[in-house]
Amino acid sequence: MLNLISYILIIISLIAWILYFVVVMSNFRKTPHLSKNPPKNPIKNQPRVSVIIPSRNEGHRIGKCIKTLKEQTYKKLEILIIDDSSDNTVEVINSIAGEDKRFKIIKQKKLQEGWVGKPFALQQGSKLAEGEWLLFIDADTYYDSLIIERSIEHATNNKLDMLSLAPRHICKSFWEKVIQPIPLGAITALLPLAKTNDPKSKVALAIGPFIMIKNSIFKKIGGYQTIKNFINDDTQLAKLVKGSGFKLGIANAQSMMNLKMYDKFSEIWEGWSKNVFLGMVQNRKIKSKSKQLLLLFVILFVLFDLLVFPFLAILLPVIIAILTRSFLINYFLILATLTWIISIISLAFVQISHKIGKAYYAPLTIFLGGLLFMGIYLNSGIKTLSGKKVTWKGRKYSTEK
């Protein structure tokens, strides 16, 4: 019976990894790529763009973002930084922006009850924005000097009401390289970008670090007011736009946009614990605690079967063989080895194509990263289910609000 279960688990894992590779690569090819080259039909009258950046204690990383915004080729810009910092964020911004009048630092109002911090800051900025387009970006991003110009051209030529861009993910520390490809690689499969561009598909995805939307459309859908308590505000905004009958678009911009989400292990743990389970239940509107608990165990099982089990299925026979001095190659060991190799190849190709960390870390990511992300997911689930809430930058959020 145990052998049968093991065979079933490894076959499920093998099929899942093959499907993962096919789906992700197919969608990557079908998704448009933002190009640095001038379009065939350049727009004549540039609309004014209001860039809005929420910042809360970003002094250690906002510098690159401000510098690359200052270097943008697009002329009609205003840049509003909605700040709620107690560190040196304002000083860093002022030292780089200098006398550039396009930059304005606005003190964030006191966070109102029922709001998540980021949507609250963006909503405040939108009320002060004068541009025809609003561009919401994160402080941990930095850009090619052409990105706003090419984004406006892409949105205009494709008659989009909202555009979001997929970045290159910068992973420098050991823990970033090991853990980050797991959740980021999963997102590319679970929320395929190509379907977001299809008006007939209900799939709607936006990537929070870069969301460009027409000011008039943003006001028509009620802005962030209607989704103020969602931790995954980017996807919720995309659903709101597409569900209201407006045209949503997403494009790959790995050659023009860089995102460095976290710097150290504690940030990775806290950051994903904040949204990985809470965002999932909010996105699916699962209010029942029993259903949330079921979801927690189902996803943990999937993570174990895809990431941890194939390597264990190889490792345990090897350990037994060393201890007993008798090594037996059987069909299960061959199947497990094949599954593990395909999982490494699949993840590595996704990392290379989507520019997520370093592909040569894939063997370590599959097992060690898988174990650690299971811990992150479990931590997120326990905090949410127990009412302890999840924490990010000194604020706590729960599913009950």
C-alpha positions as CSV (number, residue, x, y, z in Angstrom):
1,M,0.0,0.0,0.0
2,L,2.8,2.4,0.9
3,N,4.6,1.6,-2.4
4,L,1.4,2.4,-4.3
5,I,0.9,5.7,-2.5
6,S,4.6,6.6,-3.2
7,Y,4.2,5.8,-6.9
8,I,1.0,7.9,-7.1
9,L,2.7,10.9,-5.4
10,I,5.7,10.8,-7.6
11,I,3.6,10.5,-10.8
12,I,1.4,13.4,-9.8
13,S,4.6,15.4,-9.1
14,L,6.1,14.5,-12.5
15,I,2.9,15.4,-14.5
16,A,2.5,18.7,-12.5
17,W,6.1,19.8,-13.3
18,I,5.7,19.0,-17.0
19,L,2.4,20.9,-17.2
20,Y,4.0,23.8,-15.2
21,F,6.8,24.1,-17.8
22,V,4.4,24.0,-20.8
23,V,1.9,26.5,-19.3
24,V,4.5,29.0,-18.1
25,M,6.6,29.0,-21.2
26,S,3.5,29.1,-23.5
27,N,2.1,32.1,-21.6
28,F,5.5,33.8,-21.6
29,R,5.7,33.7,-25.4
30,K,2.1,34.9,-25.8
31,T,2.6,37.9,-23.5
32,P,3.8,41.1,-25.1
33,H,7.3,42.4,-24.3
34,L,7.8,46.1,-23.7
35,S,10.5,47.1,-26.1
36,K,13.1,49.9,-25.9
37,N,12.7,50.5,-29.6
38,P,10.4,53.3,-30.7
39,P,7.0,52.2,-31.8
40,K,5.8,52.3,-35.5
41,N,3.1,54.8,-34.5
42,P,4.5,57.1,-31.8
43,I,1.9,59.2,-30.0
44,K,2.0,63.0,-30.9
45,N,0.5,64.5,-27.8
46,Q,1.9,63.1,-24.6
47,P,-0.6,63.0,-21.7
48,R,0.5,64.1,-18.3
49,V,1.5,61.2,-16.0
50,S,1.3,61.4,-12.2
51,V,3.7,58.9,-10.5
52,I,2.6,58.0,-7.0
53,I,5.0,56.2,-4.6
54,P,3.9,55.0,-1.1
55,S,6.9,55.1,1.2
56,R,7.3,53.8,4.7
57,N,10.8,53.6,6.1
58,E,12.4,53.0,2.6
59,G,15.5,55.0,3.2
60,H,17.8,52.0,2.6
61,R,16.4,51.4,-0.9
62,I,14.4,54.2,-2.4
63,G,17.4,56.0,-3.7
64,K,17.7,54.0,-7.0
65,C,14.0,54.4,-7.6
66,I,14.2,58.2,-7.3
67,K,17.4,58.4,-9.4
68,T,15.9,56.4,-12.3
69,L,12.6,58.4,-12.2
70,K,14.7,61.6,-12.4
71,E,16.4,60.3,-15.5
72,Q,13.1,59.4,-17.4
73,T,12.9,60.7,-21.0
74,Y,9.2,61.3,-20.6
75,K,8.6,65.0,-20.1
76,K,5.1,65.5,-18.7
77,L,5.7,64.0,-15.2
78,E,4.8,64.8,-11.7
79,I,6.1,62.5,-8.9
80,L,4.2,62.4,-5.7
81,I,5.8,60.5,-2.7
82,I,3.2,59.7,0.0
83,D,5.5,59.3,3.0
84,D,4.9,57.7,6.4
85,S,8.5,57.2,7.5
86,S,10.4,57.5,10.8
87,D,13.8,56.9,9.2
88,N,15.9,58.9,6.7
89,T,13.6,58.3,3.7
90,V,12.8,62.0,3.2
91,E,16.4,63.0,3.4
92,V,17.4,60.4,0.8
93,I,14.7,61.6,-1.6
94,N,15.7,65.3,-1.2
95,S,19.4,64.5,-1.7
96,I,18.7,62.9,-5.1
97,A,15.7,65.0,-6.3
98,G,17.4,68.2,-5.4
99,E,15.7,71.2,-7.0
100,D,13.6,69.1,-9.4
101,K,10.2,70.6,-9.1
102,R,8.5,67.4,-10.4
103,F,9.1,65.7,-7.1
104,K,6.7,66.4,-4.2
105,I,6.8,64.7,-0.8
106,I,3.4,64.6,0.9
107,K,3.0,63.5,4.5
108,Q,0.6,60.5,4.7
109,K,-2.5,61.1,6.7
110,K,-3.3,58.9,9.7
111,L,-4.3,55.4,8.5
112,Q,-8.0,55.1,8.8
113,E,-9.8,52.0,10.2
114,G,-10.4,49.3,7.7
115,W,-7.7,50.3,5.3
116,V,-4.5,48.5,4.3
117,G,-1.5,50.9,4.4
118,K,-0.5,50.8,0.7
119,P,-4.0,51.4,-0.8
120,F,-4.6,54.2,1.7
121,A,-1.4,56.0,0.6
122,L,-2.2,55.5,-3.1
123,Q,-5.7,56.7,-2.7
124,Q,-4.4,59.9,-0.9
125,G,-1.9,60.5,-3.7
126,S,-4.6,60.0,-6.4
127,K,-6.7,62.8,-5.0
128,L,-3.7,65.2,-5.4
129,A,-2.7,63.9,-8.9
130,E,-3.2,66.2,-11.9
131,G,-2.2,63.7,-14.6
132,E,-4.4,62.0,-17.2
133,W,-2.7,58.8,-16.2
134,L,-1.8,57.6,-12.7
135,L,1.3,55.4,-12.3
136,F,1.5,53.5,-9.0
137,I,5.0,52.2,-8.3
138,D,6.9,50.8,-5.3
139,A,10.0,52.2,-3.7
140,D,12.0,49.0,-4.2
141,T,12.0,49.3,-8.0
142,Y,14.3,51.0,-10.4
143,Y,14.0,51.5,-14.2
144,D,15.4,52.1,-17.6
145,S,15.1,55.8,-18.6
146,L,12.6,54.9,-21.4
147,I,10.1,52.9,-19.4
148,I,7.4,55.5,-18.8
149,E,7.6,56.7,-22.4
150,R,7.4,53.2,-23.8
151,S,4.6,52.3,-21.3
152,I,2.4,55.2,-22.4
153,E,3.0,54.4,-26.1
154,H,2.1,50.7,-25.5
155,A,-1.0,51.6,-23.5
156,T,-2.1,54.2,-26.1
157,N,-1.5,52.1,-29.2
158,N,-3.3,49.1,-27.6
159,K,-6.2,51.2,-26.4
160,L,-5.6,50.1,-22.8
161,D,-7.3,51.6,-19.7
162,M,-4.8,50.0,-17.4
163,L,-1.3,48.5,-17.9
164,S,0.9,46.6,-15.5
165,L,4.4,45.4,-16.1
166,A,6.3,42.2,-15.0
167,P,9.8,43.1,-13.7
168,R,13.2,41.4,-13.5
169,H,13.5,40.1,-9.9
170,I,16.9,41.0,-8.3
171,C,18.0,38.3,-5.8
172,K,21.4,39.0,-4.2
173,S,21.5,37.2,-0.8
174,F,21.7,33.5,-0.4
175,W,18.1,33.3,1.0
176,E,16.7,35.4,-1.8
177,K,18.1,33.1,-4.4
178,V,16.9,30.0,-2.6
179,I,13.4,31.1,-1.6
180,Q,12.1,33.8,-4.0
181,P,11.8,31.6,-7.1
182,I,9.2,29.4,-5.4
183,P,6.4,31.9,-4.8
184,L,7.3,34.0,-7.9
185,G,7.5,31.0,-10.1
186,A,4.2,29.8,-8.8
187,I,2.5,33.1,-9.6
188,T,3.5,32.8,-13.3
189,A,1.6,29.5,-13.5
190,L,-1.4,30.2,-11.3
191,L,-2.1,33.6,-12.8
192,P,-1.0,33.4,-16.5
193,L,-0.2,36.9,-17.9
194,A,-1.4,36.1,-21.4
195,K,-5.0,35.5,-20.2
196,T,-5.0,38.8,-18.5
197,N,-4.7,40.4,-21.9
198,D,-7.6,38.4,-23.3
199,P,-10.9,40.4,-22.8
200,K,-12.8,37.1,-23.1
201,S,-10.9,35.6,-20.2
202,K,-11.9,36.3,-16.6
203,V,-8.3,36.1,-15.5
204,A,-7.2,39.5,-14.2
205,L,-3.7,40.2,-12.8
206,A,-1.7,43.2,-12.0
207,I,1.8,43.4,-10.6
208,G,1.9,46.0,-7.7
209,P,5.3,47.6,-8.3
210,F,4.1,49.1,-11.7
211,I,0.4,49.9,-12.3
212,M,-0.5,52.5,-14.9
213,I,-4.2,53.5,-15.1
214,K,-6.2,56.3,-16.6
215,N,-7.2,58.8,-13.9
216,S,-10.8,58.9,-15.2
217,I,-11.2,55.1,-15.1
218,F,-9.7,55.0,-11.6
219,K,-12.3,57.5,-10.4
220,K,-15.2,55.7,-12.2
221,I,-14.5,52.4,-10.5
222,G,-14.2,54.1,-7.1
223,G,-10.4,53.9,-6.7
224,Y,-9.1,51.9,-3.8
225,Q,-12.1,52.8,-1.7
226,T,-14.0,49.6,-2.7
227,I,-10.9,47.3,-2.1
228,K,-9.4,49.2,0.8
229,N,-9.0,46.1,3.1
230,F,-7.4,43.7,0.6
231,I,-3.8,42.8,1.2
232,N,-3.4,41.9,-2.5
233,D,-4.7,45.2,-3.7
234,D,-2.9,44.9,-7.1
235,T,-4.9,41.9,-8.3
236,Q,-8.1,43.3,-6.8
237,L,-7.7,46.5,-8.8
238,A,-7.1,44.5,-12.0
239,K,-10.3,42.5,-11.3
240,L,-12.2,45.7,-10.6
241,V,-11.1,47.3,-13.9
242,K,-11.7,44.2,-16.1
243,G,-14.9,43.3,-14.3
244,S,-16.2,46.9,-15.0
245,G,-15.7,46.3,-18.8
246,F,-12.5,48.3,-19.2
247,K,-9.4,47.1,-21.1
248,L,-6.7,45.6,-19.0
249,G,-3.2,44.8,-20.2
250,I,0.0,43.3,-18.9
251,A,3.5,43.1,-20.5
252,N,6.9,41.7,-19.7
253,A,9.4,44.4,-19.0
254,Q,12.3,42.4,-17.6
255,S,14.8,44.4,-19.7
256,M,13.5,47.7,-18.4
257,M,12.3,47.2,-14.8
258,N,14.0,45.8,-11.8
259,L,12.5,44.8,-8.5
260,K,14.3,43.9,-5.3
261,M,11.6,42.8,-2.8
262,Y,13.6,41.9,0.2
263,D,17.2,42.0,1.5
264,K,17.4,39.4,4.2
265,F,15.8,36.2,5.5
266,S,13.6,37.9,8.1
267,E,12.1,40.3,5.5
268,I,11.4,37.3,3.2
269,W,9.7,35.4,6.0
270,E,7.7,38.4,7.2
271,G,6.8,39.7,3.7
272,W,5.4,36.5,2.3
273,S,3.8,35.6,5.6
274,K,1.9,38.9,5.2
275,N,0.1,38.0,2.0
276,V,0.6,34.4,0.9
277,F,-2.3,32.9,2.9
278,L,-4.3,36.0,3.7
279,G,-4.2,37.2,0.1
280,M,-5.3,33.7,-1.1
281,V,-8.4,33.6,1.2
282,Q,-9.3,37.2,0.4
283,N,-9.0,36.7,-3.3
284,R,-11.3,33.7,-3.1
285,K,-13.6,35.3,-0.5
286,I,-13.2,32.3,1.8
287,K,-14.7,33.4,5.1
288,S,-15.4,30.0,6.7
289,K,-12.6,29.0,9.1
290,S,-13.0,25.3,8.2
291,K,-12.6,26.0,4.5
292,Q,-9.6,28.1,5.2
293,L,-8.1,25.3,7.2
294,L,-8.8,22.8,4.4
295,L,-7.1,25.2,1.9
296,L,-4.1,25.5,4.2
297,F,-3.6,21.7,4.3
298,V,-4.2,21.2,0.6
299,I,-1.6,23.7,-0.4
300,L,0.9,22.3,2.1
301,F,0.4,18.9,0.6
302,V,0.9,20.3,-3.0
303,L,4.1,22.1,-1.9
304,F,5.4,18.9,-0.3
305,D,4.6,16.7,-3.2
306,L,6.1,19.0,-5.8
307,L,9.1,20.3,-4.0
308,V,10.2,18.1,-1.2
309,F,9.0,14.5,-1.9
310,P,10.9,13.9,-5.2
311,F,14.3,14.6,-3.5
312,L,13.4,12.6,-0.4
313,A,12.4,9.7,-2.6
314,I,16.0,9.8,-4.0
315,L,17.7,10.6,-0.7
316,L,16.2,7.9,1.5
317,P,17.1,4.9,-0.7
318,V,20.7,6.3,-1.0
319,I,21.0,6.6,2.8
320,I,19.6,3.1,3.3
321,A,22.0,1.8,0.6
322,I,25.0,3.4,2.4
323,L,23.9,2.0,5.7
324,T,23.2,-1.6,4.4
325,R,25.9,-1.5,1.8
326,S,23.5,-2.8,-0.8
327,F,22.2,-0.4,-3.5
328,L,19.2,-1.5,-5.5
329,I,18.0,0.5,-8.5
330,N,14.3,0.1,-9.0
331,Y,11.6,1.7,-11.1
332,F,10.5,4.1,-8.3
333,L,14.0,5.4,-7.8
334,I,14.3,6.0,-11.6
335,L,11.0,7.8,-11.6
336,A,11.9,9.9,-8.6
337,T,15.2,10.9,-10.2
338,L,13.5,11.8,-13.5
339,T,10.9,13.9,-11.6
340,W,13.6,15.8,-9.7
341,I,15.6,16.5,-12.8
342,I,12.6,17.8,-14.7
343,S,11.6,20.0,-11.8
344,I,15.1,21.5,-11.8
345,I,15.0,22.1,-15.5
346,S,11.5,23.5,-15.4
347,L,12.3,26.0,-12.6
348,A,15.6,27.0,-14.1
349,F,14.0,27.8,-17.5
350,V,11.3,29.8,-15.8
351,Q,13.9,31.7,-13.8
352,I,15.9,32.5,-17.0
353,S,12.9,33.6,-19.0
354,H,11.2,35.6,-16.3
355,K,14.5,36.8,-14.8
356,I,14.0,35.5,-11.3
357,G,17.2,35.3,-9.3
358,K,19.9,32.8,-10.4
359,A,18.9,29.7,-12.3
360,Y,21.9,27.7,-11.1
361,Y,20.4,27.8,-7.6
362,A,17.4,25.7,-8.9
363,P,18.5,22.3,-7.4
364,L,18.8,24.0,-3.9
365,T,15.7,26.0,-4.4
366,I,13.5,23.0,-5.2
367,F,14.2,21.2,-1.9
368,L,15.5,23.8,0.7
369,G,13.5,26.6,-0.7
370,G,10.5,24.3,-0.8
371,L,10.8,23.4,2.8
372,L,11.3,27.0,3.9
373,F,8.4,28.2,1.9
374,M,6.2,25.5,3.4
375,G,7.2,27.0,6.8
376,I,6.3,30.5,5.5
377,Y,2.9,29.4,4.2
378,L,2.2,27.5,7.5
379,N,3.2,30.6,9.5
380,S,0.9,32.8,7.4
381,G,-2.0,30.3,7.7
382,I,-1.6,29.9,11.5
383,K,-1.5,33.6,12.2
384,T,-4.5,34.3,10.0
385,L,-6.6,31.4,11.4
386,S,-5.7,32.0,15.0
387,G,-6.4,35.7,14.9
388,K,-2.8,36.6,15.7
389,K,-2.8,38.5,12.3
390,V,0.1,39.0,10.0
391,T,2.6,41.9,10.4
392,W,4.3,44.1,7.8
393,K,6.2,47.3,8.6
394,G,4.7,47.6,12.1
395,R,1.1,47.1,11.0
396,K,-1.1,44.1,11.6
397,Y,-3.7,42.7,9.2
398,S,-6.4,40.0,9.5
399,T,-9.0,38.3,7.4
400,E,-11.7,39.6,9.7
401,K,-11.5,43.2,8.6
